[in-house]
């Protein structure tokens, strides 16, 4: 009998122990857990506070992220799924059965948008714990890493909660590596991050783990972009996705030439870090480049070769100045690699045939080149014209080498401009909507310089076709409406302001993207007007055609700087200068350096070289001075020899002794000086050491 009793006791104990986790993790409906403030006070008054009462909370089977510092749980609601607004709640605790109660508030779209926290109470018979619930409509990524995040990779683990209704897998986990990325942006308190996903193969070696995140293309190298210096938090994401969705795959290879981005919110070691955009890096695998084939390669233009040549010689070990070779491991290749040969031979071929449009067009992927030129100018990406783009070198089905432009780093777009003196070095809406900066740093422009009217006609027609379809006002507005819902409808913008108060923000977040939408539509209208002007002068010379980019060119004053007197023997330059103002070339004597035209007086002035920095011509009608302008591009890398020319105190243009410019022209209108590109040829600088190190690079194409 005693044995039977003992056995029953043991069985009962085992059953009890089995039931403990079930009792402790009992599910409760959200609506059934709503209580009033008075009921919450009554519960608290009869119990003791215990801050570690709960170790896990899940809604609809998904664990919530807990920010211990603020005592806040974060819940990612699935847009379009009504059940996610009234989830089933499960609480895990080491202290028996614990119930959850929500004090007086339901989860609504309004409460999410306004970032309204919902008081959350956990309790059992003896204890209670208070917390807060914040809800978002965005995915949530949690990163844990033991080391400090710096310029070198450190180990991490990552969990991504994919809250999309169509997601096949709601939780993605991976080991990986993490580091800072970016140039100037890496100096901000909230900096960009690069994640490299890995898995451990037999033998414990780390292998790249290529997978899809949030429905994007598979990759192993990912970017977390913070938009710290963009008050609207939309420019880079909107621009990159617009390229990807509309024209990014329209090339002779049919491959995608740019990344996608998706918004999400990020936690680091359990601490809320704010709104980010997740995107992937451009790599050899994604571009279909065989890492073993030296006739193919992926390169990134990292420096502006117009005026930082000396800087590049100090910091780059490259074969074509300003470019960096990118390997599939996503790191710069050290020294001279055989893959440089593909790029060097390609550019040498273009240089040797720069005057032959037929041969240039044979070597250029004309669709990709046109779309890139149109796109970068439309979004006003003046930081992505001379640098900040990838160039893929590939062979087409006929064995011809082609290159593809891949846009990158599009935060300086849609009116925003890098300025050293602005908050976080970024001037919001600094450019007017009529600001154009045509993509003139390519061999497509050389084709147009060669007076190829068919290509120019195709260029204009291509833009108008895009505006009637993928780039229509309706399509663009649809993009922005969706981003507005994600950024502001999720409450993430308000949380971002709380977390990073020193970043760039709009004055009234309740306005959403109203200002940005208005600017974008104005920009598109002004870009349409630019193409109207361009078509009206398409039969004129190259320099006159370029002036169509300036809306008020025919209403401006002008400053001309003759840096190379050979232009006075060049018919194209002479015709161009005569079209600008009633210039008398008999007065352009050997000592004349500057020509100034004042429109209201209809007067042309001929001035000698007025000296160096600090010098001035102080005339009866105007002053022309040489000084330093702190926002000048030329001063990013140099302190000596650079200068800015001012007309009546208005900065007209920047110049540098290391830049080979024959004629500088600036149009001055209502206090703004705009410099016109007056170069009539385009060549890259190829390092002479390439021939010494690997002479086979200089072979035939």
TORMARLUM-57951 format. One line per 3 residues: number of its first residue (from 1); for each residue x, y, z of C-alpha. Coordinates in steps of 0.25 Angstrom, whole numbers, plus 5000, padded with zeros to 4 digits. Example, Ala and Ser with C-alpha at 12.3 -4.5 7.8 and 13.67 -1.06 7.14 Angstrom:
1) 5049/4982/5031; 5055/4996/5029
***
This chain:
1) 5000/5000/5000; 5011/5010/5004; 5018/5007/4990
4) 5005/5010/4983; 5003/5023/4991; 5018/5027/4988
7) 5015/5024/4973; 5003/5033/4973; 5011/5044/4980
10) 5022/5043/4970; 5012/5043/4958; 5004/5055/4964
13) 5017/5063/4965; 5021/5060/4951; 5008/5064/4946
16) 5009/5077/4954; 5023/5080/4949; 5018/5078/4935
19) 5006/5087/4937; 5015/5099/4943; 5020/5104/4929
22) 5006/5103/4924; 4999/5110/4935; 5010/5121/4935
25) 5009/5123/4920; 4994/5123/4919; 4989/5131/4907
28) 4979/5143/4909; 4972/5151/4899; 4975/5166/4899
31) 4961/5170/4900; 4959/5161/4912; 4971/5168/4919
34) 4967/5182/4918; 4964/5188/4932; 4962/5202/4937
37) 4971/5211/4945; 4964/5209/4957; 4965/5194/4956
40) 4980/5195/4953; 4981/5203/4966; 4974/5192/4974
43) 4983/5181/4968; 4995/5189/4972; 4991/5192/4986
46) 4990/5178/4990; 5003/5173/4984; 5018/5176/4985
49) 5026/5181/4973; 5035/5171/4966; 5042/5177/4954
52) 5047/5163/4949; 5033/5157/4950; 5033/5154/4935
55) 5044/5149/4926; 5036/5147/4913; 5023/5153/4907
58) 5018/5149/4893; 5006/5154/4885; 5000/5144/4875
61) 5012/5135/4877; 5023/5146/4874; 5032/5150/4886
64) 5032/5165/4889; 5045/5172/4890; 5047/5179/4903
67) 5055/5191/4906; 5060/5190/4920; 5065/5204/4921
70) 5051/5210/4919; 5043/5198/4923; 5036/5197/4910
73) 5031/5186/4902; 5031/5187/4887; 5020/5180/4878
76) 5021/5180/4863; 5006/5180/4858; 5004/5174/4844
79) 4998/5184/4835; 4984/5179/4829; 4982/5168/4839
82) 4971/5172/4849; 4975/5161/4858; 4988/5167/4861
85) 4981/5179/4868; 4974/5169/4878; 4985/5159/4880
88) 4986/5147/4889; 4995/5149/4900; 5005/5139/4907
91) 5013/5142/4919; 5025/5134/4923; 5030/5135/4938
94) 5038/5128/4948; 5027/5132/4958; 5016/5123/4955
97) 5003/5128/4947; 5005/5143/4943; 4994/5151/4937
100) 4995/5163/4928; 4986/5175/4928; 4985/5187/4919
103) 4981/5199/4926; 4970/5207/4919; 4975/5207/4905
106) 4973/5199/4892; 4983/5197/4881; 4978/5206/4870
109) 4984/5213/4857; 4983/5226/4864; 4990/5222/4877
112) 5001/5216/4868; 5003/5228/4860; 5004/5237/4872
115) 5014/5228/4879; 5004/5227/4891; 5009/5217/4901
118) 4999/5207/4907; 5001/5205/4922; 5004/5190/4924
121) 5002/5182/4937; 5007/5168/4941; 5002/5162/4954
124) 5000/5149/4961; 4995/5147/4975; 5007/5153/4982
127) 5014/5162/4972; 5012/5172/4961; 5021/5178/4951
130) 5018/5191/4943; 5023/5194/4928; 5019/5201/4916
133) 5015/5196/4902; 5019/5203/4889; 5013/5198/4876
136) 5019/5200/4862; 5015/5195/4848; 5029/5193/4844
139) 5038/5181/4845; 5047/5180/4857; 5062/5176/4857
142) 5069/5172/4870; 5085/5172/4870; 5093/5166/4881
145) 5108/5168/4881; 5119/5168/4892; 5129/5177/4886
148) 5129/5192/4883; 5124/5195/4869; 5135/5202/4861
151) 5142/5202/4848; 5146/5187/4849; 5136/5176/4849
154) 5132/5170/4862; 5123/5158/4865; 5108/5159/4866
157) 5095/5151/4866; 5083/5157/4859; 5068/5154/4860
160) 5058/5160/4850; 5043/5160/4852; 5037/5161/4839
163) 5023/5166/4842; 5018/5166/4827; 5005/5159/4825
166) 5011/5152/4813; 5024/5148/4820; 5027/5133/4819
169) 5035/5133/4831; 5032/5143/4842; 5046/5141/4850
172) 5059/5141/4843; 5072/5138/4852; 5086/5139/4848
175) 5100/5140/4853; 5109/5151/4847; 5118/5162/4848
178) 5116/5177/4849; 5123/5190/4848; 5122/5205/4845
181) 5121/5209/4831; 5120/5223/4823; 5130/5235/4823
184) 5124/5247/4829; 5112/5240/4834; 5120/5231/4842
187) 5124/5242/4851; 5109/5244/4855; 5104/5239/4869
190) 5095/5230/4861; 5103/5224/4850; 5101/5215/4838
193) 5104/5200/4840; 5108/5189/4831; 5104/5175/4835
196) 5110/5162/4829; 5102/5150/4831; 5110/5137/4834
199) 5108/5122/4837; 5118/5113/4843; 5122/5101/4834
202) 5128/5088/4839; 5141/5092/4845; 5135/5105/4851
205) 5139/5113/4839; 5130/5125/4836; 5123/5125/4822
208) 5115/5136/4816; 5100/5134/4818; 5092/5139/4807
211) 5077/5140/4810; 5065/5149/4807; 5061/5159/4817
214) 5048/5166/4817; 5045/5160/4803; 5057/5167/4797
217) 5068/5160/4788; 5077/5150/4795; 5090/5155/4800
220) 5100/5153/4811; 5104/5168/4813; 5094/5177/4818
223) 5093/5192/4821; 5085/5199/4833; 5083/5213/4828
226) 5080/5223/4839; 5075/5236/4831; 5081/5244/4843
229) 5083/5257/4834; 5070/5256/4826; 5059/5263/4833
232) 5049/5255/4825; 5056/5242/4826; 5052/5238/4812
235) 5061/5242/4802; 5071/5231/4801; 5060/5220/4802
238) 5051/5227/4792; 5062/5229/4782; 5068/5215/4782
241) 5055/5208/4782; 5050/5217/4770; 5062/5213/4762
244) 5061/5198/4766; 5046/5198/4763; 5046/5206/4750
247) 5058/5205/4742; 5069/5198/4750; 5068/5185/4741
250) 5066/5192/4728; 5080/5188/4722; 5085/5179/4712
253) 5088/5168/4723; 5074/5170/4729; 5081/5170/4743
256) 5077/5179/4755; 5087/5190/4757; 5083/5196/4770
259) 5079/5191/4784; 5065/5192/4790; 5062/5197/4804
262) 5051/5194/4815; 5048/5202/4827; 5049/5196/4841
265) 5053/5199/4855; 5065/5194/4862; 5069/5190/4876
268) 5084/5188/4880; 5087/5179/4892; 5072/5182/4897
271) 5073/5197/4895; 5064/5204/4885; 5072/5210/4874
274) 5061/5216/4865; 5057/5216/4851; 5066/5211/4840
277) 5065/5206/4826; 5070/5192/4823; 5077/5190/4809
280) 5087/5181/4803; 5101/5184/4797; 5104/5183/4782
283) 5114/5172/4780; 5119/5163/4770; 5109/5152/4772
286) 5097/5161/4770; 5103/5167/4758; 5106/5153/4752
289) 5121/5155/4752; 5130/5143/4752; 5141/5146/4763
292) 5150/5137/4755; 5149/5144/4742; 5158/5156/4740
295) 5150/5161/4729; 5139/5165/4738; 5140/5174/4751
298) 5132/5182/4760; 5137/5196/4764; 5132/5208/4772
301) 5135/5222/4769; 5139/5227/4783; 5146/5241/4780
304) 5143/5253/4771; 5154/5253/4761; 5151/5268/4758
307) 5158/5273/4769; 5164/5263/4779; 5175/5257/4770
310) 5186/5259/4781; 5177/5253/4792; 5175/5241/4784
313) 5190/5239/4781; 5192/5239/4796; 5180/5229/4800
316) 5177/5220/4788; 5184/5209/4782; 5176/5208/4770
319) 5178/5207/4755; 5168/5217/4750; 5168/5230/4759
322) 5156/5231/4768; 5151/5216/4766; 5152/5205/4776
325) 5152/5190/4773; 5141/5183/4780; 5142/5168/4783
328) 5131/5158/4786; 5135/5159/4801; 5131/5174/4801
331) 5145/5179/4804; 5154/5188/4796; 5165/5180/4789
334) 5179/5183/4793; 5189/5187/4783; 5188/5185/4768
337) 5179/5173/4764; 5178/5166/4751; 5163/5171/4750
340) 5167/5185/4748; 5171/5181/4734; 5156/5180/4730
343) 5153/5195/4734; 5166/5200/4729; 5165/5194/4715
346) 5150/5199/4715; 5154/5213/4718; 5166/5213/4709
349) 5157/5208/4697; 5147/5220/4700; 5158/5230/4701
352) 5164/5226/4688; 5151/5226/4681; 5145/5238/4688
355) 5142/5246/4675; 5135/5234/4669; 5121/5233/4674
358) 5118/5220/4667; 5130/5213/4674; 5126/5219/4687
361) 5111/5215/4686; 5116/5201/4682; 5123/5200/4696
364) 5113/5208/4704; 5100/5201/4710; 5092/5212/4705
367) 5079/5209/4712; 5087/5208/4726; 5095/5221/4723
370) 5083/5229/4719; 5074/5224/4730; 5085/5227/4740
373) 5088/5241/4735; 5073/5245/4735; 5070/5239/4748
376) 5082/5245/4756; 5079/5259/4750; 5064/5257/4753
379) 5066/5254/4768; 5077/5265/4768; 5088/5255/4772
382) 5100/5264/4771; 5107/5255/4781; 5105/5244/4772
385) 5110/5250/4759; 5125/5250/4760; 5126/5239/4771
388) 5117/5230/4780; 5113/5220/4769; 5117/5206/4765
391) 5122/5202/4752; 5121/5188/4747; 5129/5183/4736
394) 5123/5171/4728; 5123/5165/4714; 5110/5164/4706
397) 5106/5152/4698; 5114/5157/4686; 5127/5158/4695
400) 5127/5173/4695; 5131/5180/4709; 5120/5188/4714
403) 5119/5196/4727; 5107/5198/4736; 5104/5210/4746
406) 5099/5206/4759; 5094/5217/4768; 5098/5218/4782
409) 5097/5227/4794; 5085/5236/4790; 5083/5244/4803
412) 5088/5257/4796; 5076/5258/4787; 5062/5265/4785
415) 5067/5279/4790; 5077/5274/4801; 5091/5278/4800
418) 5104/5275/4807; 5109/5288/4814; 5119/5289/4825
421) 5112/5300/4833; 5098/5293/4833; 5093/5285/4844
424) 5099/5271/4843; 5106/5277/4830; 5093/5276/4822
427) 5085/5287/4817; 5070/5284/4816; 5064/5288/4803
430) 5076/5296/4800; 5074/5295/4785; 5062/5301/4778
433) 5053/5292/4770; 5059/5297/4757; 5073/5293/4761
436) 5079/5283/4750; 5092/5276/4751; 5093/5268/4738
439) 5101/5255/4738; 5113/5260/4730; 5124/5252/4735
442) 5121/5240/4726; 5124/5236/4712; 5109/5237/4708
445) 5112/5252/4710; 5124/5251/4700; 5114/5245/4690
448) 5106/5257/4691; 5118/5266/4690; 5121/5259/4677
451) 5107/5265/4672; 5100/5252/4671; 5086/5258/4669
454) 5080/5244/4669; 5085/5241/4683; 5080/5254/4688
457) 5066/5252/4682; 5066/5238/4688; 5070/5244/4701
460) 5059/5254/4701; 5049/5244/4697; 5053/5234/4707
463) 5050/5244/4718; 5037/5247/4713; 5033/5233/4712
466) 5037/5231/4727; 5029/5243/4731; 5017/5237/4724
469) 5018/5224/4732; 5028/5220/4743; 5032/5234/4747
472) 5018/5240/4746; 5013/5249/4757; 5002/5239/4761
475) 5013/5228/4762; 5023/5236/4770; 5012/5241/4779
478) 5008/5227/4782; 5022/5223/4786; 5022/5235/4795
481) 5008/5232/4801; 5013/5218/4805; 5026/5224/4811
484) 5018/5234/4819; 5010/5223/4825; 5022/5215/4829
487) 5030/5226/4835; 5019/5234/4842; 5008/5224/4843
490) 5017/5215/4851; 5020/5225/4861; 5035/5223/4858
493) 5038/5237/4854; 5033/5242/4868; 5041/5231/4875
496) 5053/5235/4866; 5052/5249/4871; 5052/5245/4886
499) 5064/5235/4884; 5073/5245/4875; 5069/5259/4878
502) 5081/5265/4871; 5078/5260/4857; 5071/5267/4846
505) 5055/5268/4848; 5044/5276/4842; 5037/5286/4851
508) 5024/5280/4851; 5024/5264/4850; 5009/5265/4849
511) 5010/5270/4835; 5017/5257/4830; 5023/5257/4816
514) 5014/5269/4811; 5026/5278/4809; 5034/5267/4803
517) 5023/5263/4793; 5021/5277/4789; 5035/5279/4786
520) 5036/5266/4778; 5025/5270/4769; 5030/5284/4767
523) 5044/5278/4764; 5037/5268/4753; 5030/5280/4747
526) 5043/5288/4746; 5050/5276/4740; 5039/5276/4730
529) 5042/5290/4727; 5057/5287/4726; 5054/5277/4715
532) 5046/5287/4707; 5057/5297/4707; 5067/5286/4704
535) 5059/5282/4691; 5058/5297/4687; 5073/5298/4686
538) 5077/5283/4683; 5082/5288/4669; 5092/5298/4676
541) 5106/5295/4680; 5109/5287/4693; 5112/5299/4702
544) 5099/5306/4698; 5091/5293/4700; 5097/5291/4714
547) 5092/5305/4718; 5077/5300/4716; 5079/5294/4730
550) 5078/5308/4736; 5064/5313/4737; 5068/5328/4737
553) 5080/5327/4728; 5075/5338/4719; 5072/5347/4731
556) 5085/5346/4738; 5098/5354/4740; 5111/5347/4736
559) 5125/5345/4740; 5135/5338/4730; 5148/5334/4735
562) 5158/5331/4723; 5168/5322/4729; 5173/5316/4715
565) 5175/5327/4704; 5174/5316/4693; 5159/5317/4694
568) 5160/5330/4687; 5164/5322/4675; 5153/5312/4676
571) 5141/5315/4668; 5131/5307/4678; 5136/5315/4690
574) 5135/5328/4682; 5121/5325/4677; 5117/5322/4691
577) 5123/5334/4698; 5116/5343/4687; 5103/5336/4690
580) 5104/5341/4704; 5106/5355/4703; 5110/5366/4693
583) 5125/5363/4695; 5135/5371/4687; 5147/5361/4685
586) 5156/5373/4680; 5156/5377/4695; 5160/5363/4700
589) 5174/5367/4700; 5186/5359/4706; 5184/5365/4720
592) 5169/5362/4720; 5165/5350/4730; 5151/5353/4734
595) 5139/5357/4726; 5127/5362/4734; 5113/5365/4728
598) 5102/5373/4736; 5089/5371/4729; 5081/5383/4735
601) 5092/5392/4730; 5094/5384/4717; 5109/5386/4719
604) 5121/5377/4717; 5134/5379/4726; 5148/5374/4723
607) 5157/5372/4735; 5171/5367/4736; 5175/5357/4746
610) 5172/5363/4760; 5181/5355/4768; 5179/5344/4779
613) 5171/5341/4791; 5168/5354/4798; 5169/5363/4785
616) 5157/5371/4779; 5153/5379/4767; 5145/5391/4773
619) 5138/5398/4761; 5128/5408/4760; 5117/5398/4756
622) 5121/5385/4763; 5132/5378/4771; 5139/5365/4767
625) 5147/5359/4778; 5155/5346/4781; 5153/5340/4794
628) 5150/5327/4801; 5136/5321/4803; 5134/5312/4814
631) 5123/5303/4807; 5132/5302/4794; 5134/5288/4789
634) 5148/5290/4786; 5151/5292/4800; 5147/5278/4805
637) 5162/5273/4802; 5170/5285/4801; 5174/5297/4808
640) 5184/5304/4799; 5182/5309/4785; 5167/5309/4784
643) 5158/5321/4783; 5144/5326/4781; 5141/5337/4772
646) 5130/5347/4777; 5122/5357/4769; 5116/5368/4778
649) 5118/5358/4790; 5111/5347/4783; 5119/5334/4782
652) 5120/5331/4767; 5129/5319/4766; 5140/5311/4772
655) 5153/5308/4765; 5166/5301/4768; 5180/5301/4761
658) 5180/5286/4760; 5167/5286/4751; 5169/5288/4736
661) 5158/5297/4732; 5159/5306/4720; 5147/5315/4722
664) 5139/5317/4734; 5125/5323/4733; 5116/5326/4744
667) 5102/5331/4743; 5097/5340/4754; 5082/5342/4757
670) 5075/5347/4769; 5087/5345/4779; 5091/5331/4774
673) 5103/5328/4765; 5102/5315/4756; 5115/5310/4749
676) 5113/5304/4735; 5121/5292/4731; 5130/5297/4719
679) 5138/5285/4717; 5138/5279/4703; 5144/5266/4705
682) 5144/5255/4716; 5156/5246/4720; 5159/5238/4733
685) 5173/5238/4739; 5179/5224/4738; 5191/5222/4747
688) 5204/5221/4740; 5208/5210/4750; 5198/5201/4744
691) 5207/5199/4732; 5219/5197/4741; 5213/5187/4750
694) 5204/5179/4739; 5207/5184/4725; 5197/5174/4720
697) 5186/5183/4725; 5189/5192/4713; 5186/5182/4703
700) 5175/5183/4692; 5161/5182/4697
***
